[in-house]
């Protein structure tokens, strides 16, 4: 399915891609306009994939149901207007900071020491 069709038909869109030349600014004003006004956009992948200024305008104008991000183009995020919107949720990008993740990373490092 092409991106325009996916955006136009989806109730939730989440990103799970690296930031590279093919994904940088992947979602801008044009792509947000394709989405349903009840749709939600979730970015837990990388900052820079979504144009945050265009997202803010879409949320303020209620052209998008809501959004949730734990990554931003610049961190910490400076756009407090975006952060304070009632239809926007911001969380810290700290999934790798859990006790379980730290233990798994330590075990993987130790395993890598074995000949």
N, C-alpha and C positions, 0 to 999 in steps of 0.2 A: 504494500500500500504506500502511496506517495505521501509526503509530509502534509501537503495541503488537505488531502482527504482525511488523514489521521486526525489533524487538528480540528477539522470541521465536524467530525463524527464522535469524538471522544468526550467523555464526561470528566476524566482525569488524565492528565499527561504528566509523566514523570521522566526525568532524565537520568541515564546511567551510562554516560559516555565520558571519555577523556576530553580535555580541552586541547584542540589542535586546529589547524587551518580549516578543516571541514566542519567543525562544530562552533568555532568562535562566532558570536553574534548570530547563531542559528535562529533564534527567536527574537524578532523585532516587532515593530508596530504592525507590519503587514501580516505576519503570522498570528499575532494576537487577535487581529481583526477577524481572522478565519474561525476562531474558536467560538463555541457557544457562550452566551452571556451567563450561563449557569455552570460552566466548566471550571475546573481547578487545575492549576499549574504547580508542579512540585519539582524543585531542583535541589537534589542532594548530591549532585555529581561534581560540578566545578563552576566557580564564578566565571563570568564572561560568556557563557552560553546564551544567556537571556539579557536583552537590553533592559536594564532595570528602570530607566527613565520611561521607556515605552510601557513597561509593566505597570508602573505607578499610575500613568495616565489611564490605562485600561481599567485599573481597579477603582480609581477615583470616579471615573465616568460610568462605573457599573457595567462595563462591557465584558467583564470576566467575573465569575462568581467568587474566586479567591485564589490565593497563592500561598505556598509555604516554601521557605528557603532555609538552608543551613550553610549555604556558600554564597559569596558575593564577589563581584568583580574586584572591589577593593575591600580588604579586611583590616580592621573592623569596618563595618559599613558606616558610611557617613551620612547617608540620606535618612535623617530621622523622620521626615514626613512619610516616607515609605514604611518605615518600621512601625509607625504609630497607626497605620490604617487598620480599621476594624476587620477588614477582609484579607489581612496579610499576617502570616505567622512566621516569625524568625526564631530559629533555634541555633545553638552553637554547634559547630561541626566538630564534635568530640567523640564520635562513635568508636574511634580507635583508642580512646583514653579509658576505657572500662578496665576493670581488674582482669576480666576474661581475655580481653584483647592483649593486654600487657603480658599476661602469662603465655599466651599463644605465641607472641613475638619472641619472648625469651626462649621458649622451647624450640622454636624454629631456628633461632640463632645458635643454640647449643647443638642441635642436630646438624647444623651446617659445619660444625667443627670436627665432626667425626670423619675419619679418613675413608 
